[in-house]
Amino acid sequence: MTVCRDTNNNGVCDGGEPTSVTNADGRYQFTSLTAGQSYSLVVHTATLPAGTRPTGDPNQPGQTCTSCDHRYVTPTLVASTINGPYNFGYFTAGISTIGDTVYRDANGNGSQDSGETGLPGVRLWLLADFNGNRTYDPGVDILLAEQVTDAQGAYLFTGLAAGTYFVVLDDTTLPAGYAQTADPDEPNVCVACNDRSNAVTVNGTNSNRDIDFGYHPPARGVIGDTIWRDLNGDGLQSGPTETGMAGITAWLCLGNVPVCNAGTAAFATVTDSQGRYRFADLPDGTYTVAVDTSDAQLPRDLFGNPYQPTTATRFVVSLASGASFLGADVGFGALAALGDFIFYDANRNGQQDFNETGIGGVTVRLYRESVSGSGVFDELVATTVTADGTGGRSPEAIALINCPPCLTRSGSRPPPDRWPGGSSRRIRMRTVSRVRR
């Protein structure tokens, strides 16, 4: 840029006035000046790079200028002395941005997963690469701006000109006990973990919103603990026969997650030989635990059906002050079976004799109480139709309905079916614990 000696003191670089053009370092000087008088210095603004704005003025040393008029009237010069410094500062404006998140890396995997929230109130600094060596030099690189993360842990430096910058995080503003796990310069879990970025270069118009920092909170809590065979379907683990089931998968999601599964979980584990599982070293926070109800390791009943849940399979747990929760227990039980023959009771003795055949094509419906304990079985659960079978001695009709253990209640009979046409044939249904072969 050009600085002129404003001989007529009109604040403008007029033609014919002595000038000095700054060198590569931005220095200028005027020599052979008359001692005992003052001079007016004016920056020829037309020679400044496009988009520059004044920030420093000799009239307001040591601070960002407010009047910033590009001129300065010197004191009376002293002979044989270098008078000054009379420095003018300028900033080249741009529209580039650098940001953007400081977050709580709850699972410590070095990336921000679903449910991992931002850390508010963390201070970050933006420094310019003063000597252009693309290496962070404390005390050399120039501090340009400061930001504090908002409620979502976001920060953003705006209005940046083309150049190279460093983002440095003030670790004294982090919550106590948090340890860095994610650094913008290292993939996955960081090793150097130096709370700052490497050189970030922008062209004055683009944005870099990938300068993220992750920190793992102190770990303390535990969530668990048993998945078992609920043989009587009462939702409680009781007796020596209701043992744990090994190899069943449980998931842990961060936050209150409506669907916690292999696609959304931060952690997964399987039960041990006693059916126990644990998620340990958990920081305070809210978690969702879910059990895989279609796990291939679930036992199967005599009819090949996998065991079904008899308890809740999803739990939302909030840990505070290092507490643990060991009540996320899940029971599975076998389906029950009702059946199995509808037959012609030729001699009307109430039992199926060797020569009394079954009746095929009869619809059988299973009901339960819509209100538990009411004794009124008015809620339809399932429907089946008897099929002619060979049974060994004579054709027999088999009716088999699978139902969860919670549906096998004793009580009043369900509403009966009537045969079309008012048939006088007496029909009996015999209920047994297994299917006749």
N, C-alpha and C positions, 0 to 999 in steps of 0.2 A: 504494500500500500504506500501511498505518498503522504508525507507530512510537510506542510508549507509554513514558512515564517510569514505570518500575517502582518505585513509592514504597515498596512493602512487600518489595521484593527477592525475590519468589518465582519470578521467571522467567516470569511469565504476565501478559498484559495484562488486568488485572481492571477491572470496571466502576468508573467514577469516577476512574480514573487519567488524568493528563493525556496527551493524544495529539497526534500531528502526522501529517497525511496528506501523502504525497509529491505534488509537483506533476508537471506533464507531463514534466519533465526528471528526475524521480526524486529531487528534493531535498526535504529535511525540515529543520526547526529547532525548537528550544525556546528561548524568550526569557524574560527576567525571572527567571533562576535565581539562587539564592543562592551567592555566592562563598564559597570556603573549605570546601565539602563536595563529595562525589562523588555521582553519580547512576547508576542502572541503566537501560540502554536495552534494550527488547525489541521485536522485529519481530512484529507481529500476523500470523502465518502464514496465518490464514484469509482475509486480504485480498490475498494474493499471487495472481497468475494461476494457473490450473490447470496442473499439470504442472511447475511450477518447482522447481529444486533449488538449494541453496546452494552457492556457489563461493568467496565472499569474506567474511571476518569480521575486524572490527577487532582481534581477539585474535591474528590471524595475518596481518599486513599484508604485501603484496607477493607473495603466493603463494596457490595454491588451498588453501582451508581443509580441514582434516581433522576437527576437532571440530564446527565449523559448528553452534553451538547457538542461533543467531538472537538472541543477547544480548551486551551489553557493559557492564562497569562502568567508568565514566569515572574518570580521575584527579581529584584535588581541583581544582575550577574556580578560575580566576584572574579577578579582577574586571576589567572593561573589556577583555576579550579574547574573541575568537571561538574557542571550544575545539573541537578536532577536527582533521582530518575523521575522523568515525567512520562508515565506509562498510560497507555490507552488499551483497555481490554474489550475484546469482541467475541461473540459466540455465534457460530454458524448454526442456524436453526434447521431442523428437518422434521419429518413426520414418522421416523422409525420409532418402534417401541421394543422394549425388552421386559420379559416377565416369566413365570407368573404365579407359582403356588409353593407354599411351605405347608407340608401335610404331616399328619400323624400316621406313621407306617406301623399299624397295629400288628401285622403279621411279620414284620421285619424282612420282607422279601425284596426290598429295594424299588418297588413300584407302587403307585397309588391305585389301589383296588376299590371296587364298589364298597361303600360304607366307611371308607377311610377319610375322615373329615380334615379340613384345613386347620392350621394353628394360627389363631389371631394374635396380634400384638407383637409380632417378631420384626425387628428392624433389619433393613438391608441397605447397603450403600452401593452406588454406581460410581466407578472410577474410570477415567479416560487413560488409555495407554500412552503416557506422555512421550516416552522415547521410541515408541513404535516397534519395540522388540517382541511384542505379543507374549511377554512374560510379566506376571504380576510382581511389581517392585514397590513394596511398602515404603512410604516416604518420598517416592518419586512420582508414581502415577497420581493423577489429580482427582480429588473428590469432587464430583459434579452434583450429586443429588442423593437424597435419602428418602426411603419409603418404609411404611409400617404396614404389615399385612392386615387385611380387613377381617371381618367375622368369618369369612370362608377361607382364610389363609392366602388370599390372592394379593399380589402386588404388581405394579406396572410403572416402568419408567417411560415417559412419553416425550415427544418433541425432539428426538435425537437426530443429530446430523450424521452424515456418513463418517465412519470411523470405527475404532476398535475399543472395546470397553471390558470391564470386569465387574461382576456382581459379587459382593462380599456380604455374608450374613453375620450379624452380631449374635454370637452364641450365648451371650449373657442375657439375652431377652427371651431365651427358650424356657419352657417350664422345667422345673428341677428334675434331674434324673434322666432326661431324654438324651438318647444317643443317636448320632447320625447313621443312617442306613442307605440313603440315596443321595447321590451327588450328580449334578447335571453333566459332569464329564466322564462318568463311569457307568457302564451298563450293569444291570442287576444290583446286587448289594455292593456298596462302595468299599474300597480298601484304603485309599488315602483319606477320604472323608475330611476334607479341609475347609468345609463351610464356605466355599467360594467356587466360582466358575473359572474355567480357562478363558482365553480371549474370545470375545463375542464380537463379530464384525457385522455391521449393518451398512446399507448403502444410502441411507437418508430417507428411503421411502418404504422399505420392507419392515417386517416385524419378526421377532424371535420370541415365541411364547413357550419355549421348552426349558427354561432355566428353573427347574423345580428342585426342591430340597425335601427329603423325607427323614423323619426322626421317629425312632422306636421308643415308646414310653416304658417306664419301669414295669417289669413283669412280676406278677404275684399270684393271681387267682387260678382256680381249677374248676372245670365243669365236667360232670360225669353222672351216672356211672355204670348201670347194669342193664343188659338186654337178656330176657329170660323166657323160658317156656311156661306160659300161663295155662296149665292143664285144665283148671276148672273155670277158666274164663272170667274170674272175678276181678281182674285188674290189680291183684295184689300178689306179690311173691311170697308164698307160704309153703312150708313143708319141705322135706328133703328131696322130693321128686321134681319140684319146680326149679330146675337148674338153669344156669346161664348158657347162652348159645355163643359159640366161638365163631369168629370170622365174619361177623355182621358189620356192615359199614355205617359209620355215623359221620355227619358233616357239621362243621362249625362255620357260620356266616357272620360277618361283621354287621352289627346293627339289627334292627327289627326288620327281617326280610320275609315277605309273604311266602316266597318259594325258595327254600334252601335245598340245593341239590349239588350234584357234581359240577354243574356249570356255574354256580354262584358261590360255592364255598371257598373260604380262605384256607381251611384246613380239613383234612379227612383222616380218619383212623378206623381200625377194625377192633372188634372185641377180642379179648384174650381167651384162654381156655375156660375161664370162669364167667365169661360173658361180660367182663368189665371193660370200660373204655374211659379214657381221660384226655381232656384238653388242658394242658398245664401251662404255667408261666404266662398267664393272661393279664394284661393291664386292665385297670378299671374301665368300664364301658358296658355297652349293651351288645348282646350276642344272640344269635338264633341257632339252636341245635335241632337237627333233624336226623331221623334214622331211615335208611333205605328199605322201604317196605316191599321192594321187589328183588331184594338181594338173592342171588343164586344159592347162597349158603343157608337160606331158611329151610327148616325141615318141611316134609310133606306128609299129609295124612294118608290113610289107607286107600283113598281114592285118587291120589296123585295131586291134590290141591296144596299149594304152599300155605303155611301157617299165616293167619291174618292177625293184625294188631288188636289187642284187647284194651289198650290204653292210648293216650295221646302219643303221637310220634314226632311232634314239633313243640319246642319250648323256647320262649323268649326270656332271657336271663340278663339281669343287670348286676354287674359286680361293682362294688364300691369299697374303698378302704382296704383293699387286698383280700376281700372275702372270697370264699369258694361256694359253689353250688353243686351238691352231689345228689340231687333229686331228679335228674333227667333220666328216669328209668322207663323202660319200654317192655311191655309184655306181648308175646305172640302165642296164639293158640290154634289148635286144629279146628276145622269146621266140623260141625255135627251132621249126622245123617238121620233122616226119618224115612221109614218105609215099612214093608216092602211089597205086600201082595194084596190084590183085590180078587176074590174068588167066588164061585158059585157054591153056596153052602147047601148042597142038595138035601142032606138029612137034618138040617137046621140045628145042629148041635153046637154051633158057635166056634167050630175049629175046622181047619182045612184037613180033610182026610186025603188018603193017597189017590182016590179017584175023582177028587173035586178040582176042576181045572180053573185056571185064572181067567180074568176078563180083560181083554185088551181094549185100548182106546178110551179109557175112562179118565176124565180130568180130575186131578187132585190139587187142591189149593192149600197153602200154608198161611195161617194167620198168626198174628201176635197182638198183644195189648198195645193200643196206641198210647194209653196212659198206664204206666207201670203200676201193678198192684190193683188195677180196677176190676180184674176178673172178666173184662169184656174184650174178646179177641176180635177186633174189627179192622185191623190193619193188615192188608194183604202183603205177604213177604215174597212168595214164590208160587209158581204153578208148574205142574208136570202132567204128563199123560202116560198111563200104563202102556207097556208094550208086550205083545205076546212073546213068551220065551219057551224054551224046551224043558228046563228044570230037571231033566232026567226021567221022570215017570210020566208026566203029562204037562201039556202047555200051562204055563202060569203067567199071570200079569204082574209085572214089577213096577212099583212106584218108588222112586228115590229122589229126595230133595236134600241138597246140601245147604247148611245154614251156619252162621257163626255161633259159637257157644252161648253168646248172650241171648240168642233167640230160643233156646231150649228151656222154656218155662212150663211147669205143670199148671193145670187149671181147667177151666170149663172148655168144652169142645167148641171148635169153630163152627160157623154156620154150615149146615149140611147141604149137599147137592141133592136134587131130586131127579130121578130118572124120567126121561120123556115118556109120555103116554101112560104114566101111572103104572109102570111095570110092577107085578106082584112078586118078582123074584127077589129073594133076600140076598143082600151083598154084605160081606164082612171084609174089613181091612185089618190085617194083622201087622202090628209094629214089632220089628225085631232090631237087634243091635247091629246086624250085619246082613249082607245080601246072601241069599241061598244060592248055592252053586249047583 
